């Protein structure tokens, strides 16, 4: 039994992929992007859900898609969106990941 909108049905597992190309509201450097990601992962467990699920989501977000799927399966995480922006744990708790922790924006600027 899954949540409404869950992809966990027999033979219908969504293939994990990076989010579609996106733009940050303003051009951002790689170090600023890394700082945003660290802040998100440091604070995410304080907004609900279980720490071990957040840890698995971080591992999946930073892995290649094949390893990400294995990580999610092992942790009992169901993806609603194949780009990992919305996921659920086995208890039905919703976890939302911003695109900036999943991929780089189109307007990433090179640091000199």
Buried (B, 14 or more C-beta within 10 A) or exposed (E): EEBEEBBBEEEEBBEBBBBEEBEBEEEBEEEBBEEBBEEBBEEBBEEEBBEEBBBBBBBBBBBEBEEBBBBBEEBBBBBBBBBBBBBBBEEEEEBBBEBBBBBBBEEBBEEE
